[in-house]
């Protein structure tokens, strides 16, 4: 049986303290399933780029590439760069692992070993399942996330256990029609990806993961984002075809990144 070609995409923005820990977590067990790693630096203003370069020099045999977005596209924009890379380079699956060291890719080893991903369009890491493990995550934020999960589940008529953790896996076949291209380029990209599950009848599996908050700096503006997400969700519930509309504040024709 031909081996699946799997790309690991690590979005990175101002995470110089964490990115080396994330890269060091890619041990032999993990890399036995990964064909290539791309770190996409979203115009960081700290030492993220140099930290990745230092790691690449030290671990020169690991198939890691460092790309830098031509401009700050946001987290959603970095996803679009990575998805396009996966499509154009003939990968079968792409794993997303955030570069801020909150998620642990080892949690997905059973998904990879047992080939659970083969039966789904996407496997989404879930922080709020019974088997999930949270460290340093407040009860208030946990409750808020669970409430939003229920609201989204009602909207897409499927159970939802997370609206956007930093560990997910997608079939490249699912991504080829680029349904996500008009989704927000900011942190709300993943919310639209969840709504798309319902609209496009995608087959999803939520999988419990561990999650920690230690020395990370959050880029989430909780109140304003919570309101915008609700507006977006209610628009979708009122008119599901709105998922095909334009969600971006700034129109980008082509999302480009340069290898460093």
C-alpha positions in Angstrom: 0.0 0.0 0.0 1.4 3.4 -1.0 2.3 5.6 1.9 0.3 8.8 2.5 2.3 12.0 2.0 1.7 14.1 5.0 2.7 17.8 5.4 3.1 19.3 8.9 2.4 23.0 8.8 3.5 25.2 11.8 2.1 28.7 11.8 4.4 31.0 13.8 4.0 34.6 15.0 6.1 36.1 17.8 6.7 32.8 19.5 10.5 32.8 19.7 10.3 31.3 23.3 8.0 28.4 22.2 8.9 27.6 18.6 12.0 25.6 19.4 10.1 23.5 22.0 7.5 22.7 19.3 10.2 21.7 16.8 12.0 19.6 19.4 8.7 17.7 20.0 9.0 16.3 16.5 10.8 13.1 17.6 11.4 9.9 15.5 7.9 8.6 16.4 6.2 11.7 14.9 8.6 12.1 12.0 8.1 8.5 10.8 4.7 9.7 9.6 5.7 13.2 8.3 7.2 13.8 4.9 7.9 17.5 5.3 7.6 20.3 7.8 6.9 23.9 6.9 7.1 26.7 9.4 5.3 29.8 8.1 6.5 32.9 9.9 3.8 35.5 9.7 6.1 38.5 9.8 7.1 38.1 13.4 8.7 41.1 15.0 10.7 39.1 17.6 13.4 36.4 17.2 11.1 33.7 15.8 12.8 33.5 12.4 16.3 33.2 13.9 15.1 30.5 16.4 13.8 28.4 13.5 17.0 28.9 11.5 19.1 27.9 14.5 17.1 24.7 14.9 17.4 23.9 11.2 21.2 24.2 11.4 21.3 21.9 14.4 18.9 19.4 13.0 19.9 19.7 9.3 18.7 16.2 8.4 15.1 17.0 9.3 13.0 18.0 6.3 12.1 21.5 7.6 11.5 24.6 5.5 11.0 28.1 6.8 8.7 30.3 4.8 7.8 33.9 5.5 4.6 35.5 4.4 5.0 38.5 2.1 2.9 40.5 4.5 1.1 39.8 7.8 -1.8 37.7 6.6 -3.0 36.6 10.0 -3.5 33.1 11.1 -6.2 32.4 8.5 -4.0 33.7 5.8 -1.1 31.5 6.9 -3.5 28.5 6.6 -4.2 29.5 3.0 -0.5 29.7 2.2 0.0 26.2 3.7 -3.1 24.7 2.1 -2.0 26.0 -1.3 1.5 24.5 -0.7 0.0 21.2 0.2 -2.2 21.2 -3.0 0.6 22.2 -5.4 3.2 19.8 -4.0 1.0 16.7 -4.1 0.5 16.0 -0.4 -2.4 13.8 0.7 -2.9 15.3 4.2 -1.8 18.4 6.1 -1.5 18.6 9.9 -1.7 22.0 11.5 0.3 22.5 14.7 0.5 26.0 16.2 4.0 27.2 16.9 3.2 28.6 20.4 3.6 25.2 22.2 0.0 24.9 23.5 -0.8 21.7 21.7 1.2 18.4 21.7 1.5 16.6 18.4 2.1 13.3 20.2 -1.6 13.4 21.0 -2.2 12.6 17.3 0.1 9.6 17.2 -2.9 7.1 17.6 -4.6 9.0 14.8 -1.6 8.4 12.6 -0.7 4.9 13.7 -4.2 3.6 13.3 -4.9 5.7 10.2 -8.0 7.1 11.8 -7.7 10.1 9.5 -8.4 7.9 6.4 -12.1 7.8 7.3 -12.7 11.5 7.6 -12.3 14.8 5.7 -10.7 16.3 8.8 -9.7 15.3 12.3 -9.9 18.2 14.7 -8.2 18.4 18.0 -10.7 19.0 20.8 -9.9 20.6 24.1 -13.3 20.1 25.6 -14.0 16.4 25.4 -14.2 14.2 28.5 -10.8 12.7 27.7 -9.1 16.1 26.9 -6.6 17.5 29.3 -6.3 21.3 30.1 -3.5 23.0 32.0 -3.7 26.6 33.0 -7.0 27.2 31.2 -9.5 29.1 33.2 -13.0 27.7 34.1 -14.6 30.8 32.7 -13.0 30.4 29.3 -13.7 26.7 29.3 -17.4 27.4 30.0 -17.5 30.0 27.3 -16.0 27.6 24.8 -18.5 24.9 25.7 -21.4 27.3 25.2 -20.1 28.3 21.8 -19.6 24.7 20.9 -23.3 24.0 21.6 -24.4 27.0 19.5 -22.3 25.9 16.6 -23.5 22.3 16.9 -27.1 23.6 16.7 -26.2 25.6 13.6 -24.4 22.8 11.7 -26.5 19.9 13.1 -23.5 18.0 14.2 -21.7 17.6 17.6 -18.9 20.1 18.0 -16.2 19.8 20.7 -13.9 22.6 19.6 -14.1 25.6 17.4 -10.4 25.9 16.7 -7.6 24.3 18.6 -4.0 24.4 17.4 -3.8 20.8 16.3 -5.9 19.7 13.3 -5.5 17.4 10.3 -7.1 17.9 6.9 -7.4 15.8 3.7 -5.9 17.7 0.8 -8.7 16.4 -1.4 -11.2 18.3 0.8 -9.2 21.5 0.3 -8.7 21.4 -3.5 -11.8 23.5 -4.4 -10.5 26.2 -2.0 -13.9 26.8 -0.3 -12.0 28.5 2.5 -10.4 31.3 0.3 -12.8 34.0 1.4 -12.8 33.1 5.0 -11.4 35.6 7.5 -7.6 35.9 7.5 -7.6 36.4 11.3 -8.3 34.1 14.2 -11.9 33.5 13.1 -10.8 31.4 10.2 -11.4 28.2 12.1 -14.9 29.2 13.1 -15.8 29.4 9.4 -14.1 26.0 8.8 -16.4 24.5 11.4 -19.5 26.1 9.7 -18.3 24.7 6.4 -18.5 21.2 7.9 -22.2 21.6 8.0 -22.7 23.4 4.8 -20.5 21.2 2.6 -21.4 17.9 4.5 -17.8 17.2 5.4 -17.1 14.2 7.5 -15.3 15.2 10.7 -13.9 13.5 13.7 -13.1 15.4 16.9 -10.2 13.9 18.8 -9.3 14.7 22.5 -6.0 16.5 23.0 -4.0 18.1 25.8 -3.7 21.8 26.0 -1.5 24.1 28.2 -1.1 27.8 28.8 2.2 28.7 30.4 4.3 31.4 28.8 2.2 32.0 25.7 1.0 35.5 24.8 -2.6 35.4 23.6 -3.6 37.3 20.5 -7.3 36.9 21.2 -9.4 40.0 22.0 -12.0 38.0 23.8 -15.0 40.4 24.0 -14.9 41.8 20.5 -14.2 38.5 18.9 -17.0 36.8 20.8 -19.5 39.3 19.5 -18.2 39.0 15.9 -18.4 35.2 16.1 -22.0 35.4 17.2 -22.9 37.8 14.4 -21.2 35.5 11.9 -23.0 32.4 13.3 -26.4 34.0 13.3 -25.9 35.2 9.7 -25.1 31.6 8.8 -28.1 30.2 10.6 -30.4 32.7 8.8 -28.8 32.2 5.4 -26.4 29.1 5.2 -25.2 30.2 1.7 -23.5 33.2 3.5 -20.6 30.8 4.1 -19.8 31.3 0.4 -19.6 35.0 0.8 -16.7 37.4 1.5 -15.5 37.5 5.1 -12.2 39.3 4.7 -11.7 42.9 5.7 -8.9 43.2 3.1 -9.0 41.3 -0.2 -5.8 39.4 -1.0 -5.6 38.1 -4.6 -2.7 35.7 -3.9 -1.3 34.6 -0.6 2.5 34.3 -1.0 5.4 33.3 1.1 9.2 33.2 0.5 11.5 30.5 1.6 14.1 31.8 4.0 
